[in-house]
Structure formats: structure tokens, C-alpha cells
Amino acid sequence: MNKYEDIFYRILTQGITSLHTISEEEFGRKPKPDKWSKKEILGHLIDSAYNNHSRFLSAATKENLIFNGYNQDDWVLRNNYQNRDYIEIIGTWMSVNNHLIFMLKEMPEEVLQKSTTEHNFHKICMQRIPEGKPTNLSYLVWDYLFHMEHHLAQLLPNYEKLLGNFEG
């Protein structure tokens, strides 16, 4: 078990409980035509989980932490979250994150802590790290959780953030 397992489960538990209190109408409402609805924000978190799952897995066999980015707006549109059932979106979000937790539970600590200056966290992370500054996969996992909580706070006005500052 690594240090993220407990906080990850707590974030998911708080999120899933609160997400089910939102009405279907509210889930699909777009605040402005060019802004994401709650369905699309949660869909974006599904896309983020898929991308980060691939990153976390490949980090175990790479010498660096350089990963592809993706066009978030395009993915949300192409996955058509706005026209999908909100209960299915919630279930998918929960499933992909449970899958991610299981994979991370099996991740050796030395893989999580392996330091490198070869990364692109200045491009792909929400809390960016300057190019060339030493970092590790553990930071990318933390940033993924930080990103998830950022969006859960957008979706859920009473969401209480659980993740603290990155501690290596």
C-alpha cells in the first residue's frame, strides 16, 4: 500500500456520494454555450484517468517522465459526454479510478520515488514543475489527485478537499 491509496479512496467516496445528489437536469446544464456542463467536467476526469493510467504504467519501464498530452476539449466533444446518461458517466468515473487505485497499489515504491530531471511536468501537470527540476512519478500521482479535487470542487459546492501539499 502506498501513501496515496487512502486519500484516493476518500476522495472517491466523498465524490461518489455527493455526485448522486445532483439532478439529471443540473448535471446536463451548461453555464454558457462554450463552458462544460457537469457531465462534461466529469467526462474530462474520465479522460484524465485514462491518460494518467497509461502514464503511470509506462513510467515503470521508462528512464524519463515525458508523456504525451491530449486535447481535452476535443476528447470531451468526441466522447459526447453531454448526450450520455449521467448515471453511466458517474459509474465510469468511479470504475476507471478504482482500476487506477488497484494499479497504483501494485506500483513499487522505488518506481514512484525514482527521481529524474527529464520530464514534461511543466506542460502536462496542473501544478507545473519547472523544466529540468528534479521530480518523480509520485508527484504526477499527487497532481492527478489535485486535478481531480479541483474539478470535484467545481461540481460539488460543498466538496471538502482532502489532499494536502505534495510531500515527496
PLY file of the C-alpha trace (Angstrom):
ply
format ascii 1.0
element vertex 168
property float x
property float y
property float z
element edge 167
property int vertex1
property int vertex2
end_header
0.00 0.00 0.00
1.41 3.43 -0.90
0.64 6.79 0.64
-1.97 7.68 -1.98
-4.29 4.72 -1.57
-6.19 6.00 1.46
-6.59 9.57 0.19
-7.62 8.29 -3.25
-10.39 6.13 -1.72
-11.54 9.01 0.48
-11.74 11.39 -2.50
-13.75 8.83 -4.49
-16.07 8.06 -1.58
-16.84 11.71 -0.92
-17.22 12.36 -4.64
-19.49 9.44 -5.46
-21.77 10.10 -2.50
-22.20 13.76 -3.44
-22.44 13.25 -7.21
-25.52 11.09 -6.76
-27.33 14.03 -5.09
-27.20 16.13 -8.28
-30.27 16.03 -10.50
-30.05 14.91 -14.11
-31.14 18.37 -15.23
-28.40 20.08 -13.23
-25.80 17.58 -14.46
-26.56 18.46 -18.07
-26.89 22.24 -17.69
-24.18 24.24 -19.45
-23.43 27.54 -17.65
-22.59 29.09 -21.05
-22.61 27.57 -24.54
-18.80 27.42 -24.57
-18.44 26.06 -20.99
-18.58 22.44 -19.91
-21.61 21.03 -18.13
-21.14 18.88 -15.02
-21.45 15.83 -17.31
-18.59 17.13 -19.42
-16.41 18.04 -16.42
-16.81 14.53 -15.03
-16.20 13.14 -18.52
-12.99 15.16 -18.64
-11.97 13.45 -15.38
-12.61 10.07 -17.04
-10.35 11.08 -19.94
-7.73 12.27 -17.45
-7.87 8.92 -15.64
-7.29 7.03 -18.89
-4.36 9.24 -19.85
-2.77 9.07 -16.43
-3.26 5.31 -16.17
-1.17 4.96 -19.31
1.43 7.39 -17.96
1.72 5.65 -14.60
2.08 2.22 -16.19
4.66 3.29 -18.74
6.71 5.15 -16.11
7.78 1.80 -14.66
9.75 0.98 -17.82
10.94 4.44 -18.89
14.10 6.28 -17.99
12.28 9.64 -18.12
8.88 11.05 -17.25
7.99 12.57 -20.61
4.44 11.79 -21.67
2.05 12.79 -24.42
-0.56 15.40 -23.69
-4.02 15.40 -25.21
-6.59 17.90 -26.46
-9.02 17.96 -23.55
-11.79 19.90 -25.30
-11.64 17.63 -28.34
-11.79 14.48 -26.19
-14.81 15.77 -24.25
-16.59 16.55 -27.53
-15.64 13.30 -29.25
-16.70 11.22 -26.24
-20.04 13.07 -26.38
-20.44 13.24 -22.61
-23.14 15.90 -22.92
-25.51 13.43 -24.58
-24.75 10.43 -22.38
-26.62 9.23 -19.33
-25.26 10.97 -16.25
-25.51 7.80 -14.11
-23.34 5.97 -16.68
-20.79 8.81 -16.56
-20.65 8.68 -12.75
-20.24 4.89 -12.84
-17.50 5.07 -15.45
-15.64 7.73 -13.44
-15.78 5.51 -10.36
-14.74 2.38 -12.28
-11.73 3.89 -14.05
-10.47 5.38 -10.80
-10.90 2.11 -8.90
-8.89 0.49 -11.68
-6.24 3.18 -11.27
-6.09 2.66 -7.49
-5.57 -1.07 -7.93
-2.70 -0.47 -10.35
-1.09 2.09 -8.04
-1.35 -0.30 -5.07
0.89 -2.66 -7.00
3.36 0.05 -8.05
6.74 -0.44 -6.36
7.78 2.47 -4.15
11.11 2.71 -5.98
9.22 3.40 -9.23
7.15 6.11 -7.54
10.21 7.74 -5.97
12.73 7.42 -8.82
13.97 10.97 -9.41
14.64 12.49 -12.82
15.16 15.90 -14.38
13.85 14.56 -17.72
10.14 15.29 -17.57
7.50 17.47 -19.13
5.58 18.29 -15.97
5.94 21.95 -16.96
3.47 21.11 -19.76
1.16 18.31 -18.58
0.64 18.93 -14.86
-1.96 21.17 -13.30
0.59 22.27 -10.67
3.52 22.65 -13.03
7.14 21.93 -12.15
9.83 23.90 -13.97
11.59 22.12 -16.78
14.75 20.39 -15.55
13.81 20.48 -11.85
14.10 17.01 -10.23
10.79 15.23 -9.74
9.28 11.75 -9.70
6.20 9.73 -10.57
4.86 10.28 -7.05
4.46 13.96 -7.96
2.45 13.10 -11.07
0.12 10.91 -8.97
-0.29 13.76 -6.47
-1.01 16.20 -9.31
-3.63 13.82 -10.73
-5.42 13.79 -7.37
-5.05 17.58 -7.07
-6.63 17.92 -10.52
-9.48 15.58 -9.57
-10.24 17.55 -6.41
-10.11 20.84 -8.33
-12.89 19.62 -10.63
-14.88 17.92 -7.86
-14.96 21.31 -6.10
-16.41 22.78 -9.32
-19.06 20.06 -9.49
-19.91 19.97 -5.80
-20.20 23.30 -3.97
-19.76 21.62 -0.55
-16.84 19.40 -1.57
-14.12 19.45 1.10
-10.65 19.00 -0.37
-8.72 16.20 1.31
-5.34 16.33 -0.41
-2.56 18.26 1.25
0.56 19.74 -0.31
2.97 17.46 -2.10
5.38 15.85 0.37
7.64 13.85 -1.90
0 1
1 2
2 3
3 4
4 5
5 6
6 7
7 8
8 9
9 10
10 11
11 12
12 13
13 14
14 15
15 16
16 17
17 18
18 19
19 20
20 21
21 22
22 23
23 24
24 25
25 26
26 27
27 28
28 29
29 30
30 31
31 32
32 33
33 34
34 35
35 36
36 37
37 38
38 39
39 40
40 41
41 42
42 43
43 44
44 45
45 46
46 47
47 48
48 49
49 50
50 51
51 52
52 53
53 54
54 55
55 56
56 57
57 58
58 59
59 60
60 61
61 62
62 63
63 64
64 65
65 66
66 67
67 68
68 69
69 70
70 71
71 72
72 73
73 74
74 75
75 76
76 77
77 78
78 79
79 80
80 81
81 82
82 83
83 84
84 85
85 86
86 87
87 88
88 89
89 90
90 91
91 92
92 93
93 94
94 95
95 96
96 97
97 98
98 99
99 100
100 101
101 102
102 103
103 104
104 105
105 106
106 107
107 108
108 109
109 110
110 111
111 112
112 113
113 114
114 115
115 116
116 117
117 118
118 119
119 120
120 121
121 122
122 123
123 124
124 125
125 126
126 127
127 128
128 129
129 130
130 131
131 132
132 133
133 134
134 135
135 136
136 137
137 138
138 139
139 140
140 141
141 142
142 143
143 144
144 145
145 146
146 147
147 148
148 149
149 150
150 151
151 152
152 153
153 154
154 155
155 156
156 157
157 158
158 159
159 160
160 161
161 162
162 163
163 164
164 165
165 166
166 167
